[in-house]
Amino acid sequence: MNTRQVLKLALTGCDREEAAKAAGMSLGSLNNQISGELPYLPKGKTQNVLDRVYNLIDVTFSETGKMVILEKLAEEWGFMLIANPVIRATDCPAVAKIAEIMREFAAVIDETARAITDGRIEKWEAEKIRERWEIVKRLTEEFVLACETGVYQGAVSNDKK
């Protein structure tokens, strides 16, 4: 990833002086981080703030297998971090994958029904529902990606051609 280009793109239309102030640095320092210039380092060798965050995310993910930093940043702004799935449907007919998605969706409904039996949903119950929902989202995204990449193109029966 070219972090300098990402920073330039992110700052397009922003008041760089305000952005620098929010980041706790001078405008000159922000501009230097974007251009990669500092008096004591060769151009392109200076780690900017985004490089440092990227490296921290890379190390924590490598060590833990979790994307906690990105997940929490996404949540802070009302987004959800969802990794691009690996297609696991190459040997699985589309109908079987759809059935798997439906079973998992039914599990979400079952979990929700169990949670609401007392008329309220506790935080720990919501977390269990969320776990099931994440599985449904992953399976559905895998299926859609498989469809988009043509995995099921040859799966049409003769009477449908």
HELIX and SHEET records of a PDB file:
HELIX    1   1 THR A    3  LEU A   11  1                                   9    
HELIX    2   2 ARG A   16  ALA A   22  1                                   7    
HELIX    3   3 LEU A   27  SER A   35  1                                   9    
HELIX    4   4 VAL A   49  THR A   64  1                                  16    
HELIX    5   5 VAL A   68  GLU A   76  1                                   9    
HELIX    6   6 ALA A   94  ILE A  116  1                                  23    
HELIX    7   7 LYS A  123  GLU A  148  1                                  26    
HELIX    8   8 GLN A  153  ALA A  155  5                                   3    
HELIX    9   9 ASN A  158  LYS A  160  5                                   3    
END                                                                             
